[in-house]
Amino acid sequence: MIDFDPGTAAPTKGTNQRNGGDLVVETLEALGAKTVFGIPGQHALGLFDAMGRGNLHFVSSRVENNSAFAADGYSRATGEVGVLFLSTGPGALTSLAGLQEAYATGVPMVVVASQIPLDGLGARRKGMLHQLDDQKASAANVTKSQRLIQHASGIPSAIQDAWTEAISSPQGPVWIEIPQNVLLDPIMVPPVEDALAEAFDNPPRVELVREAVKWLSTAERPAIIAGGGTRRGRAEKSLLSIAEQLRAPVICTPGGNGAFPWNHELSLQSWIEDRYMTDVLEDADVLIVIGSSLGEVTSNYFTFEPRGRIIQIDAEPRVLESNRPGLGIRADAGQALAALDEALAAAGASEAGRRDWHGSTPEDVVRESLAKVKARLESQDLAKELKFMADIREAVPADMQTFWDMTISAYWGWSCWDAREGQFHSAQGAGGLGYGFPAAIGGAVGLETTGKPSRVLAVSGDGSSMYSISELATAKQHNVPVTWLIVDDGGYGILREYMVGAFGQATATELARPDFVKLAESFGVPARRVAPEEVGDALKESFEADGPNVVVVETLLKMFGPTHLD
C-alpha cells in the first residue's frame, strides 16, 4: 500500500504539473547525465514519475548493492559520472557495500536517495515505514559528503554542487537525500535550462615540484609505482614521458593496471606481490609513488622496506605518508605528473642523472626481474593456471574492457593481465564480493551510450557470482552485451586456500551451488559449460553473440605462492 495522500502527489505523465522530482531529472540532464541505475521505492516515486517526463535511461537492477556496482562500472568504463537512485531505509542501506568500493577506488558518482517526509525527520520516532534515525549518517563512511535537501528550490544547486564534488579529485561518490514530500509536492521553480559543473583545480605546490626535481636529478636508481590515481587522473602520457626521461622502471598496482605500456622496456608490469619486484623497489634511491597509499597489496603485505627516499603524489591528503615517510605532494595525479614532466625536461634531468643499478642498466634490471618472476611461477606446478589466464587473454579483443570479481582468477589478473587498449576493472578498493557482473552491466550500458564497442567481459567465482546472480534478469531485460565467465570450484576458493595454508584445513568454505547453465537459461540467457582448456574458444564464440551470455568452467585454480612469508 502506498503511504501518501494521492491528492498531494504530482500528476502522472500527460499533465503539465511538475514536482521536485522533475527538478532532479532536469538538473541531471543539464549536467550531461544519460543513464540512471537503481530500484524504485515508495518514498522515491516522485523521482520515477519525473523520469517518465524526461529523457534519462533507467536501468533497474534487482538489488541496490548491484545498482551501486553498476553505476560504478558505468563511470569507470566511460569516464562519466555514475548516477544512482535509491529508496529510503533498507534500499539505501543495501547500497552501502557497493558505495564503499566506489569511495575506496575514487569513482565519481551522484547518489540520490529518498527520505521519509520532512515532518518525520529529527529525533522523533513516528513509526514511518523505512524510518532511520539519521540515514545520511549511515552513508558517511562510504561517500565524500552527504546533503539533505529540505526545499524543492534547493534541488538544482545541490545536485550541481554534488556533481562538482564528485568529479573533483579525489573523486568519489556524493550522497544527496530528498524527503518524499519534497519530491512529490507541486513546485513554482521553472524548468532547469542549464547547469555547469567543473572540477576544482588541484595542482601541485611549486616548491614541492622543485624539490622532487632536485631529488630526481641526482638519482641513480629512480623507480615508479603507478597506482589507481594515475588512471583516474588520466596521467598515462605524462607517466610514460617521466619514466623515459628518468629511465625509471615502472610497476603498476592492481588499480593502476594499464597505466603504463605492458611490454615497454621499463615495465615491471603488475607483479607487485612478488618479492623480486619488492627487491627492486626497495633498492631504488628515489621512488615515485602515484595515486597509491602503499597499502597492503602494494607493499607486498607490509613487508616493503624502502632504503631510498619516497616522493608520494596523491589527491587525498590523508593518504600522504600514511604508511611511509616521504615528500608528500597533494595534487591530482594528472596535474602533478604534467608539472613534474615539464620541470624535469626544463632541468635536463635525463642528462643530469647517472642510471646505475649496481652495474646494470634499468632495462636490464626490468628484463632480469621479469625472468625471475617467470621462473618462480614455472617452478610451482601452475601450468594449468598460466594457460587458463593466457587463453582468456588471447580470446579477449585488445580493446575490450574487463570486470573482475574477488576471485582467484582476478587475483591472477591483478598481476598478469595485460590490459592492452582495453581497461582492467576490479574490486580491489574495498574488496567486496559481487562486483564483477553488475559492474560489467553498467560498463556495457555506458559504452553503448558513447558509441564505443560495448561488449564486455565479467569474471566471477561460483561464490561471488551468487551475490549478483539476480542481475541475469537485468542483463536480459536490457539486452546488455556482457559475457559472464563463472569459474566454479565449489566454494570460496581463495579462503579455502588461505585456511589450509594457515590451519591445515578449511572450515565453512564449501558451497552448495546451482547448475549455473540451467539457471542462466531460466532467465532466457544463453549459457554453456566447458572444460578449462576450451575456455578461449568458448569466449570467442560468446563475444560474437548478441545480448548477455554465460560461460561456466568447473575447475580448481591455485594461487601462485606468496613471497611475503619467505
Secondary structure, DSSP 8 states (H G I E B T S, - for coil): ---S-TTTS---TTS---BHHHHHHHHHHHHT--EEEE---GGGHHHHHHHTTS--EEEE-SSHHHHHHHHHHHHHHHSS-EEEEE-STHHHHHTHHHHHHHHHHT--EEEEEEES-GGG-SS-----TT--S-HHHHTTTTSS-EEE--SGGGHHHHHHHHHHHHHSSS--EEEEEEEHHHHHSB-------------------HHHHHHHHHHHHT-SSEEEEE-HHHHHTT-HHHHHHHHHHHT--EEE-TTTTTSS-TTSTTB-TT-TTSHHHHHHHHH-SEEEEES----TTTTTTTT----SEEEEEES-TTTTTSSS-SEEEES-HHHHHHHHHHHHHHHTHHHHS---BTTB-HHHHHHHHHHHHHHHHHTSS-HHHHHHHHHHHHHS-TT--EEE-SSHHHHHHHHH---TTS-EEESTTT--TT-HHHHHHHHHHHHHHHTS---EEEEEEHHHHTTSTTHHHHHHHTT--EEEEEEE-SB-HHHHHHHHHHHSS--S-B-----HHHHHHHTT--EEEE-GGGHHHHHHHHHTSSS-EEEEEE--------STT-
